[in-house]
C-alpha cells in the first residue's frame, strides 16, 4: 500500500450483491451491514450495490454504515452484457435481470484505481470486479450458493447446471476468502486452498464475550464496567462517570458497589478508587469477573470511544442490561440500538441505572433484548473484526501475497 503525504486512511472498494428489499433491509443482509460498518471505522469505504436500487436506499446505506460513497441503480444501456450462462438463472432469481450493468461496472473500474483493496460480497458481485489492477481481491462468503439447489430434482436443477463450478472458480480466483469458521471448514474439506482460507479460522480471543444465562435473583446491588483502562478515550469516559454520576448514585443507594474491570489502570484512577468507598478495581481483561461478582447492571458512558459497535455488542451478548449514553448509541450500528438503555444526560443515566437496579420486570426485558440482539449478531461481528484485522495486516506487511 502506498502512503500519501497526508497519511490518509486506506481506501476500500466493497462490491455487494443486492438483496430483495421486502423487510427494510436496505438491500444488504445483517452480516453485510455489520461488516461494512466495522470496516468503515478504519477504511474510507466506497460501496457499489449490484442490482436494482434507488437514491434513497443508497443515501440510507451511506449514512447508517458510515461509507464514503455509495453507488448503484444505473439504467440499462446497449453496452450491458449477459452474465455467464452458469449464473444467468440465479441472477434472474436474485436480481430480476441476467445482464451485467455496464455503467455500474465502469464506475467500479474508475473507483478501483483510487483504492487499496477490493471486497466482493455475493456471487453475483463477482462479475463486477475491477480488471487490470494489482489490488488484493477478497471474497466474503456467507454461504455456498450451489448447495441451495443440490436437493432439487434433475429437471429443476438444469437452469443451475454449472453454478457449482462457477462458484468454485470464484473461490480459487481471490487472494483471501473470509467465512465463519464452520463454513470455512466446509470449504476447506471441498478443496479450497488453505492459504486463501487461513484467516477465517482465527477468532478474536480476548474480544469475544462470555455467554452465560444471567439470573437476576443471583445478582447483587452492584454495577460494573469493563474496558482497557490505559486507553485515553476509555479513561476519559469512565472518569466522567465517576465524577458526574457516581457521587449522586452512591449517595442515593448506600448499598451499591461499583466494580471496574480492566488492565493497566493509570495512577489517577487507582488513587481515586482507593480513596472512595464501594469502588472496586480488578486488574483483568476476563469478563467472567462480571458474573462472578454478580453484577446486575453494566455501565459504559461511551463519550469518546471509537469502535463503539464492538463494545456495545460484547456488552449486550453477555445478557447483563447495559446503560450507556445517547451519544455513544447514536454512533453505533442501528441494529444494536434496541439492546441498550441510552441516557441523554448524567441525570438521565442515574435514573436509568436506579430503575434497572430496582425494577425486576424492566431488568428482565432489557436483559432479554440485549442477549437476543447481541448473540444473534456476534458471529457477524467476529467475522467483521477478523476481516478488519487481517486486511490491515495484509496491506501493511511488506511482500504480502
matplotlib code that plots the C-alpha trace (Angstrom):
import matplotlib.pyplot as plt

x = [0.0, 1.3, 1.0, 0.3, 1.8, -1.3, -1.3, -4.8, -6.9, -6.7, -9.3, -11.6, -14.0, -16.8, -18.9, -22.1, -24.9, -28.3, -31.0, -34.7, -35.9, -39.0, -38.2, -36.5, -33.1, -31.6, -30.6, -27.9, -28.4, -27.3, -23.9, -23.0, -24.2, -22.2, -19.0, -19.3, -20.0, -17.0, -14.6, -15.7, -14.0, -10.6, -11.1, -12.6, -15.2, -16.8, -19.8, -21.1, -24.5, -25.2, -28.9, -31.9, -31.7, -32.6, -31.0, -32.8, -31.5, -28.0, -28.2, -29.5, -26.7, -24.1, -25.4, -26.1, -23.0, -20.6, -19.3, -17.7, -19.5, -22.5, -23.4, -25.7, -29.1, -27.8, -30.1, -29.5, -27.5, -26.6, -23.2, -24.6, -23.6, -25.1, -24.0, -22.0, -24.5, -23.7, -25.3, -27.9, -30.8, -29.5, -29.1, -32.7, -33.9, -32.0, -31.8, -34.6, -32.1, -29.4, -27.2, -24.2, -24.8, -22.0, -22.5, -22.0, -19.1, -17.4, -18.0, -16.5, -13.5, -12.8, -13.2, -10.9, -8.0, -8.1, -8.4, -6.1, -8.3, -11.5, -14.0, -16.6, -19.7, -22.1, -21.6, -23.3, -21.0, -18.0, -18.8, -18.2, -14.7, -12.2, -9.8, -6.1, -5.2, -2.8, -5.2, -5.8, -9.1, -11.1, -14.3, -16.8, -18.6, -21.8, -23.0, -22.2, -24.8, -24.7, -25.9, -29.3, -30.1, -28.4, -31.7, -33.7, -34.8, -32.9, -35.2, -35.3, -31.5, -31.0, -31.1, -28.4, -26.1, -22.5, -23.3, -21.1, -18.1, -18.5, -18.7, -15.6, -13.7, -14.6, -13.2, -10.0, -9.7, -9.4, -6.4, -8.3, -11.6, -13.4, -16.2, -17.4, -15.2, -17.8, -18.3, -14.6, -14.0, -16.6, -14.9, -11.5, -13.0, -14.1, -10.6, -10.4, -6.8, -5.8, -3.7, -6.9, -8.9, -6.4, -7.6, -11.1, -10.1, -8.8, -11.2, -10.8, -9.8, -10.0, -12.5, -15.1, -17.5, -18.5, -22.0, -24.0, -27.7, -28.0, -30.4, -31.4, -32.1, -28.4, -27.1, -26.4, -26.7, -23.7, -22.9, -19.9, -17.6, -15.1, -12.5, -8.8, -8.0, -4.9, -6.8, -7.2, -10.7, -11.9, -10.4, -12.0, -15.4, -15.0, -13.7, -16.7, -19.0, -17.0, -17.1, -20.5, -22.7, -21.2, -21.3, -25.1, -25.8, -23.7, -25.4, -28.9, -28.1, -25.8, -25.5, -24.5, -21.0, -19.2, -16.8, -14.3, -12.6, -9.6, -5.9, -3.2, -5.2, -3.3, -2.3, -5.0, -7.7, -6.1, -5.8, -9.4, -10.7, -8.5, -10.0, -13.6, -15.8, -17.6, -15.4, -13.5, -10.8, -10.0, -6.8, -8.0, -9.5, -11.5, -15.2, -16.1, -15.5, -18.7, -20.6, -18.5, -19.1, -22.8, -23.1, -26.7, -26.2, -23.4, -22.4, -20.4, -20.6, -19.1, -18.5, -15.2, -14.5, -14.1, -15.4, -18.4, -20.2, -17.8, -18.1, -21.9, -22.1, -20.0, -21.9, -25.2, -24.2, -23.4, -27.1, -26.4, -28.5, -26.4, -26.8, -24.9, -25.0, -27.2, -24.0, -22.5, -25.6, -26.0, -22.6, -23.5, -24.9, -28.7, -29.4, -27.8, -29.9, -32.8, -30.3, -29.2, -30.6, -29.4, -29.3, -29.2, -27.6, -25.9, -29.2, -30.9, -28.2, -28.6, -32.3, -31.9, -29.4, -31.6, -34.6, -32.9, -31.4, -34.9, -37.4, -37.2, -39.6, -37.7, -34.4, -35.7, -36.9, -33.6, -31.6, -33.7, -33.4, -29.6, -28.8, -31.1, -29.6, -26.0, -25.8, -27.6, -25.1, -22.0, -20.8, -21.1, -19.1, -16.4, -16.2, -16.0, -13.3, -11.3, -11.6, -10.6, -7.6, -6.3, -6.9, -4.9, -2.1, -2.2, -1.9, 0.9, 3.0, 5.8, 5.7, 2.2, 0.6]
y = [0.0, 3.4, 6.0, 9.6, 12.7, 13.3, 9.7, 9.0, 6.1, 3.1, 3.1, 0.1, -0.8, -3.0, -4.6, -6.2, -8.1, -6.5, -8.4, -8.3, -5.3, -6.7, -6.1, -2.8, -4.5, -1.6, -4.1, -5.8, -8.6, -8.0, -9.7, -7.5, -4.3, -5.2, -5.9, -2.7, -0.6, -2.1, -1.7, 2.0, 2.7, 2.1, 2.5, 5.0, 2.7, 3.0, 0.8, -0.4, -2.2, -4.8, -5.0, -2.7, 0.2, 3.9, 7.1, 6.9, 3.4, 4.4, 7.5, 5.4, 3.0, 5.8, 7.3, 4.2, 2.3, 5.3, 4.7, 7.5, 6.7, 4.5, 3.9, 1.7, 1.6, 2.7, 2.4, -0.2, 0.6, -1.1, -1.8, -4.2, -7.8, -11.1, -12.9, -16.1, -18.8, -20.7, -18.0, -16.5, -18.2, -17.4, -13.7, -13.7, -15.2, -12.7, -9.5, -9.8, -9.4, -11.6, -8.8, -7.1, -3.3, -1.6, 1.8, 0.3, -1.7, 1.4, 3.3, 0.5, 0.3, 4.0, 4.0, 1.0, 3.0, 5.0, 2.0, -0.2, -3.3, -4.8, -6.9, -8.9, -9.8, -12.1, -14.5, -12.1, -9.3, -11.2, -10.2, -6.6, -7.0, -4.4, -5.7, -4.9, -3.6, -5.1, -4.9, -7.5, -9.2, -10.5, -12.5, -12.6, -16.0, -16.2, -19.5, -21.9, -20.8, -24.0, -26.0, -24.3, -26.3, -29.6, -31.2, -30.2, -32.8, -33.3, -31.1, -28.4, -28.3, -27.9, -24.0, -24.0, -26.5, -25.2, -23.0, -25.1, -24.9, -21.2, -20.7, -22.8, -20.7, -17.6, -19.2, -20.1, -16.6, -14.5, -13.6, -14.1, -15.6, -14.9, -17.0, -18.0, -20.9, -23.7, -22.6, -22.2, -25.8, -27.0, -25.0, -26.5, -30.0, -29.3, -28.4, -24.6, -23.7, -23.3, -20.3, -18.5, -19.6, -19.4, -16.2, -17.5, -19.8, -17.1, -15.7, -12.5, -14.1, -11.6, -9.6, -12.4, -12.1, -14.7, -16.0, -17.1, -17.0, -14.3, -14.8, -11.5, -13.4, -14.3, -10.8, -8.2, -4.5, -3.9, -2.2, -3.0, -1.5, -3.3, -1.8, -1.2, 1.4, 2.8, 3.9, 7.7, 7.7, 4.8, 6.6, 9.9, 8.4, 6.4, 9.4, 11.4, 8.8, 8.7, 12.4, 13.3, 10.3, 8.1, 10.5, 11.1, 7.5, 6.3, 8.7, 7.7, 3.9, 3.4, -0.4, 0.0, -1.2, -0.4, -3.0, -1.8, -4.4, -3.6, -3.7, -1.1, 1.4, 4.8, 6.2, 8.8, 6.2, 3.9, 6.7, 7.8, 4.3, 3.7, 6.8, 6.1, 3.6, 0.9, 1.3, -1.9, -2.2, -5.6, -5.7, -8.1, -8.4, -11.5, -10.6, -13.7, -11.5, -9.6, -12.8, -13.9, -10.6, -10.9, -7.6, -6.6, -3.6, -2.7, 0.9, 2.3, 6.1, 5.9, 9.6, 9.5, 5.9, 4.6, 1.2, 1.6, -1.2, -3.8, -2.5, -2.5, -5.8, -7.6, -6.0, -7.0, -10.5, -11.1, -10.5, -8.1, -4.9, -2.0, 1.7, 3.9, 7.4, 8.6, 10.0, 6.5, 4.7, 7.3, 6.3, 2.6, 0.4, 0.9, -2.8, -2.5, 0.4, -1.7, -3.7, -1.0, 1.8, 5.2, 8.3, 11.9, 13.3, 12.5, 12.8, 10.5, 7.9, 8.0, 7.4, 4.6, 2.7, 3.1, 1.8, -1.3, -2.0, -1.9, -3.0, -6.7, -6.6, -3.8, -5.6, -8.8, -7.0, -5.3, -8.5, -10.4, -7.7, -7.4, -11.0, -11.7, -8.9, -9.4, -13.2, -13.1, -10.6, -11.8, -14.2, -11.3, -9.0, -11.6, -12.2, -8.4, -7.9, -10.7, -9.2, -5.7, -7.0, -9.3, -6.8, -4.1, -6.6, -7.7, -4.1, -3.1, -6.3, -6.0, -8.7, -9.9, -12.0]
z = [0.0, -0.9, 1.8, 0.8, 2.4, 4.5, 5.9, 4.6, 5.6, 3.3, 0.5, 0.3, -2.5, -1.4, -4.1, -2.7, -4.2, -3.7, -1.7, -2.4, -0.3, 1.4, 5.1, 5.3, 4.9, 2.9, 0.3, 2.4, 4.9, 8.5, 8.2, 5.2, 7.0, 10.1, 8.1, 6.1, 9.2, 11.0, 8.1, 7.7, 11.0, 9.6, 5.8, 3.5, 2.0, -1.4, -1.6, -5.0, -4.9, -7.6, -8.5, -8.5, -6.0, -5.7, -4.4, -1.1, -0.3, -1.3, 0.9, 3.8, 3.4, 3.3, 6.5, 8.5, 7.6, 7.5, 4.0, 1.9, -1.3, -2.3, -5.9, -7.9, -9.6, -13.1, -16.1, -18.7, -21.8, -25.1, -23.6, -21.0, -21.3, -20.1, -17.0, -17.5, -18.6, -15.4, -13.2, -15.6, -13.9, -10.5, -11.5, -12.7, -9.4, -7.3, -9.3, -11.8, -14.6, -16.2, -17.5, -16.1, -16.0, -18.0, -16.3, -12.8, -14.0, -15.4, -12.2, -10.2, -12.5, -12.1, -8.4, -8.0, -9.4, -6.1, -3.8, -1.9, -1.6, -3.1, -1.3, -3.2, -1.2, -3.1, -6.0, -8.5, -7.5, -8.9, -12.5, -11.4, -10.1, -11.5, -14.1, -14.8, -11.3, -8.8, -5.8, -3.2, -4.1, -1.1, -1.0, 1.8, 1.7, 3.7, 2.2, -0.6, -3.2, -5.2, -2.2, -2.4, -5.5, -4.6, -3.4, -6.5, -9.0, -12.2, -14.3, -11.7, -11.4, -15.2, -15.1, -12.4, -14.1, -13.9, -10.9, -8.6, -11.0, -11.4, -7.7, -7.2, -9.8, -7.7, -4.6, -6.4, -8.0, -4.9, -2.7, 0.6, 1.5, 4.7, 6.2, 9.6, 10.9, 10.3, 6.7, 6.2, 7.4, 4.9, 2.1, 3.2, 3.0, -0.5, -1.6, -1.3, -0.7, 3.0, 2.0, 0.9, 3.9, 6.7, 8.4, 8.5, 11.3, 13.6, 16.2, 18.2, 21.5, 24.3, 22.5, 22.5, 25.4, 27.9, 27.2, 30.3, 31.2, 33.8, 36.6, 38.3, 41.6, 41.7, 41.2, 43.9, 44.3, 42.1, 38.8, 36.6, 33.9, 31.7, 29.4, 28.7, 31.3, 29.8, 26.7, 26.9, 25.4, 27.7, 30.7, 29.9, 29.6, 32.8, 34.7, 33.6, 35.1, 38.3, 38.7, 37.4, 38.2, 40.8, 43.8, 43.4, 42.6, 45.6, 48.0, 46.9, 47.0, 50.1, 49.5, 45.9, 44.8, 41.6, 40.2, 37.5, 35.4, 33.2, 32.5, 33.0, 35.1, 35.5, 38.8, 38.9, 38.6, 41.1, 43.6, 43.1, 43.6, 46.6, 48.4, 47.6, 49.5, 47.5, 44.4, 43.5, 40.9, 39.3, 37.1, 34.5, 31.0, 31.9, 31.8, 33.8, 36.7, 35.9, 36.5, 39.5, 41.2, 40.5, 38.6, 38.0, 35.6, 33.3, 32.5, 29.6, 29.1, 25.5, 25.2, 23.4, 22.2, 18.7, 17.7, 19.9, 18.0, 19.3, 22.9, 22.8, 21.1, 23.7, 26.5, 25.0, 24.3, 28.0, 28.8, 31.7, 31.0, 29.8, 30.4, 28.0, 26.6, 23.7, 22.1, 22.1, 20.8, 18.0, 16.8, 16.8, 14.0, 14.0, 14.6, 18.1, 19.4, 20.9, 23.1, 25.5, 27.6, 26.3, 28.5, 27.2, 30.3, 33.6, 35.4, 32.9, 33.3, 37.1, 36.8, 34.2, 36.5, 39.5, 37.6, 36.4, 39.8, 41.4, 38.7, 38.0, 35.1, 33.4, 34.1, 32.5, 29.4, 28.9, 29.6, 27.0, 24.4, 25.0, 24.8, 21.9, 19.8, 20.9, 20.5, 17.1, 15.7, 17.4, 14.6, 12.1, 14.3, 15.0, 11.2, 10.6, 13.2, 11.7, 8.3, 9.5, 11.4, 8.6, 5.8, 7.6, 8.2, 4.6, 3.4, 5.8, 5.7, 3.0, 0.5, 1.5, -1.2]

ax = plt.figure().add_subplot(projection="3d")
ax.plot(x, y, z, "-o")
ax.set_aspect("equal")
plt.show()
